[in-house]
Amino acid sequence: MHTREAIISFSQSEKIKAGIIWLSQALELLTGLPEKNRKNAEKVAHVFLSSMLRDVHLSARLSGDDTWREAEKNIDLALVMLDSGVARESSYHITRALGSVTTIGQRAMSYLKSQGLL
């Protein structure tokens, strides 16, 4: 890992982790909404999840870290679940993506600390 990639991975992981946590909480609330409101909320969640997927894809390209691909796969699966009308099932894939992103952030932070940059 090089400094540039570590900085990108660390900063992107923090931003994406916050989004994943927010989205997982929002998805849990969807199940209690009336049908009419739930469909609109699912549309909003889809837009937000798609945005996170683009951020993960960009992070993978900029950093070269293959672990981003695992997060990308899980976010993509969460989108499939959301689009299939089983938003609650997407939480499983969101949680797996969170684990991958957390691993990336920890690895980047360790590298930056070892270089005396954090």
GIDAHU-V914993 format. One record per residue. N is the residue number from 1. SS is DSSP state (@ for helix, = for strand, . for the rest). D_LAST is the distance of its C-alpha to the last C-alpha in Angstrom with 1 decimal. Layout:
n->(N;N)
ss->(SS;SS)
d_last->(D_LAST;D_LAST)
This chain:
n->(1;2;3;4;5;6;7;8;9;10;11;12;13;14;15;16;17;18;19;20;21;22;23;24;25;26;27;28;29;30;31;32;33;34;35;36;37;38;39;40;41;42;43;44;45;46;47;48;49;50;51;52;53;54;55;56;57;58;59;60;61;62;63;64;65;66;67;68;69;70;71;72;73;74;75;76;77;78;79;80;81;82;83;84;85;86;87;88;89;90;91;92;93;94;95;96;97;98;99;100;101;102;103;104;105;106;107;108;109;110;111;112;113;114;115;116;117;118)
ss->(.;.;@;@;@;@;@;@;@;@;@;@;@;@;@;@;@;@;@;@;@;@;@;@;@;@;@;@;@;@;.;.;.;.;@;@;@;@;@;@;@;@;@;@;@;@;@;@;@;@;@;@;@;@;@;@;@;@;@;@;@;@;@;.;.;.;@;@;@;@;@;@;@;@;@;@;@;@;@;@;@;@;@;.;.;.;@;@;@;@;@;@;@;@;@;@;@;@;@;@;@;@;@;@;@;@;@;@;@;@;@;@;@;@;.;.;.;.)
d_last->(15.4;14.4;11.4;13.6;14.6;11.2;10.3;13.8;13.9;10.9;12.3;15.8;15.5;14.6;17.5;19.9;19.3;20.3;23.3;24.3;24.3;26.3;28.7;29.3;30.4;32.5;34.2;35.2;36.9;38.9;41.2;42.7;43.6;47.1;47.7;48.0;44.7;42.9;43.7;42.2;39.1;38.8;39.1;36.2;34.1;35.1;33.9;30.5;30.1;31.2;28.6;25.9;27.5;27.3;23.6;23.1;25.5;23.7;20.3;22.3;23.8;20.7;18.5;21.4;20.2;23.4;22.1;22.2;25.9;26.3;24.8;27.1;30.1;29.6;29.2;32.3;34.2;33.4;34.8;37.9;38.4;38.0;40.5;42.9;43.2;41.4;38.3;37.9;37.5;34.7;32.5;32.4;31.0;28.5;27.3;27.0;25.0;22.6;22.2;21.5;19.0;17.1;17.2;15.8;12.8;12.2;12.8;10.4;7.5;8.8;9.1;5.7;4.8;8.2;7.9;5.7;3.8;0.0)
